C-alpha cells in the first residue's frame, strides 16, 4: 500500500505493523509530530503511550519490556539531555542482549553539525553500545530502516538499535510503501556439531552446563531443561539468569557471579567438560577468568552463542557453535540421551551443595534478611516476577530465591542501580495479572524512585521492597576491605521512604523486625491488588 502521509505517521504505522503495543517516553518538542501520530493510535486503543518521569526510567522500562516479552521495547526521548539520560538503558540492553529500539528527536537537518540547541551526533555517541545507530534524513526510507531495526534487534545476539529523528524530517509529507512485519533471522547447529557434542558428553565423567545470556524463549528454556534432565547434566545459571532452568530440578546446582557458592566455583574448576549455552563467559561468570583459563581452558569447552564474532573473542573452544539459542536447545532436546550412570554422584553432590547454600545462617539482627528471603521463597507464586537493581541486598535475593518459570527474574546483568522500580512497572503493565515485586537498596531506590508516579498514573500495582541500611553497601564493603577505617562518601542520609511513597499515592509501611515482615507483606499484596497502586515496604536494617 502506498499513500501520502507525514513521516511521523509513516513511522508510527511501521511500529504498529511490527507489533508494537506499548511505547515508553518522556515527551519532547523534538518529536511532537510523532506524539501527534501516536494520539490516533492510543485513541483507537491500538497502542499505549506510557509517559515516564525521567528518560533513564523510560529506557529501563523499554529494556525490561524487551527482556520480558522477547519483542523490542520501544522508547522515545528528546535530544541532548534526554538522550544522555536514556543511554543507561541502552547500555543495559547492549550488555544484557535485550531487543530494544530507542528513538531520539534531533535538531532540524538544516542545523546539523552547527552545534544546534541540544545537538549531539547520536550515531557516534551510541555506536559502541548498540547494534546499530543511525539517523533518518530521507523520510521515504522510514519503512526500510525500521524493518531493519526490528529485525536486527531480535536476530543473532539481541540488542538495542538507536534511531535519530531530525524534527523537520518528521513533518514532511511523503509517499512511502509500508514494510512487512519483521522476521527473526537465526542460524542452527549443524548435524556434525551436535554429533560431536554427543561424543564429548559420552566421554565426560564430570560435565557441567552453564546457561545464560539473551536470545532465550520459553520454549528454549523448556528444551534445555529437558536436555539437562535426560542427560543428568548438572546445570548452573550465569549471573541473573536463574529463571532459565527450574531451580527445583535435581540438575540445577546454583548461580555463578557475584558471591557465588564457593563449592560451585570449585566444581567448575573440577569439571572435565563445560557446555556454555548463550553466555559470553565474562569475568563475572568465571571469577575474573580464573575458573576457565584464557585462551585455552583446562576443561574441554563447548561454547554455543548466537553471534559468531563472539566465539573465540576470549576463549578458544574445543567446539564453538554459532547458533540461535532456541535452535540449539531444540536440537539438544532431540539428542539420544547419554549413559549418565557413572556421573550421577557428580550431579547429586553438586545439587546437595546448592541446597545447603540455600539455608540462611542465623542472624542476631532485629531484622534478619535471610529469614525474609526464606519466607518469600515459600510465599511467592511460581509466576511472580522479581526485579532488582544493584547492591548487597541483591546478593541475598540471588542466593535465597528460587525460580521455576521462564522470565520471572527481570534484572540487569550489567549491574546498574536504579533498575528495579521502572522494570517492575514495565512488567506489571505487560502482565497485569501477575504479582510483580521490585527489590531495591536505599541508594538504588532513589535513583529512579520517581517512577512510582508512573506506576500510580497507569495503575501498576507493584510491590516495592526497599532495604535501607543508610549507606552504599557494596562500595562500603569494598572500601572497608581495601582501606580499613578510611570510609568516605558511602554514608547516606535518607528520607522516610514510607512517607515518600505515600506522597505519590502509594501505600507503605516500615518494617524493623523479622516477625513484622510476613504480615506487612500480605497487607501490601492485598492493597496493591485492590487499588491497582504500588505498595512499598521499607525494611530498616
Secondary structure, 3 states (H helix, E strand, C coil): CCCEEEHHHHHHHHHHHCCCCEEEECCCHHHHHHHHHHHHHHHCCCCEEEECCCHHHHHHHHHHHHHHHCCCEEEEECCCHHHHHHHHHHHHHHHHCCCEEEEEEECCHHHCCCCCCCCCCHHHHHHHHCCEEEEECCHHHHHHHHHHHHHHHHCCCCCEEEEEEEHHHHHCEEECCCCCCCCCCCCCCCHHHHHHHHHHHHHCCCEEEEECCCCCCHHHHHHHHHHHHHCCCCEEECCCCCCCCCCCCCCEEEECCCCCCHHHHHHHHHCCEEEEECCCCCCCCCCCCCCCCCCCCCCEEEEEECCCCCCCCCCCCCEEEECCHHHHHHHHHCCCCCCCHHHHHHHHHHHHHHHHHCCCCCCCCCCCHHHHHHHHHHHCCCCCEEEECCCHHHHHHHHHCCCCCCCCEEECCCCCCCCHHHHHHHHHHHCCCCCEEEEEEHHHHCCCHHHHHHHHHCCCCCEEEEEECCECHHHHHHHHHHCCCCCCCCECCCCCHHHHHHHHCCEEEEECCHHHHHHHHHHHHHHHHHHCCCEEEEEEC
